[in-house]
């Protein structure tokens, strides 16, 4: 199975995340944009994601909560920029635990021979913000998300 | 009079613009957020700015047009992230001539001894996008805007 690659080069306010999925891009795009699919893979395995709003359109806003077994909820929200499509999804993201800190994420989903290479470039307001995101333990959530998405896509393709 | 400094370091998808203004931050903040003031300084001297919408609040969207003497109009729009205040203004910006390309701008307005040092950090989706913005001739617009804002603040303080 493919692995998630996470790149955070020193001195540049960017994180690049890539992973290949054994599924056509249209299915990967559905998993990114349909709330009932999104909640099945987004985030660490031990948190439950619930969608508050998810307006998949230019200027549309989204918000979800990730809740742990003790009931602690972590909120995230953002705004889509441009109409999302399999050619790309551009959105801002704010963690509600750190108000005033915003990142801008660009996801591409090119397909090669039936597989889809998803890349997400996140740019932060500063290198310090980027480093804080890395230090927050985001890697576990990113790796869990990648594995869970691969599992979901396999289930969808088998059904 | 102070001059505008523009920094675009190689290999980093960022432009930093700073300029000191001889005015208190509250007045500078008004010039950034009140449409009837904004149109008096924003952009190159030979273009006319008209505001389509300007919702100064968390999640609010804005759009303006800059029109030249021949009637050619250039549209820009974006979304405020967090409630704008003299402590900071965070917003996205898209030039409608290049759809799909977004930048994230963070403006700070710290005051020192009655003067205000405005800094705006713009982060782009890639270094290529940043370089394209620099190559587009944005410097003239930025320098004109800084001079026009200084002139407007002087007028407001004298009135």
Interface residues (C-beta under 8 A of the other chain):
Chain A: X11 X12 X13 X14 X59 X61 X79 X81 X82 X88 X90 X92 X94 X99 X100 X102 X103 X104 X106 X121 X123 X124 X125 X126
Chain B: X11 X12 X13 X14 X59 X61 X79 X81 X82 X88 X90 X92 X94 X99 X100 X102 X103 X104 X106 X121 X123 X124 X125 X126
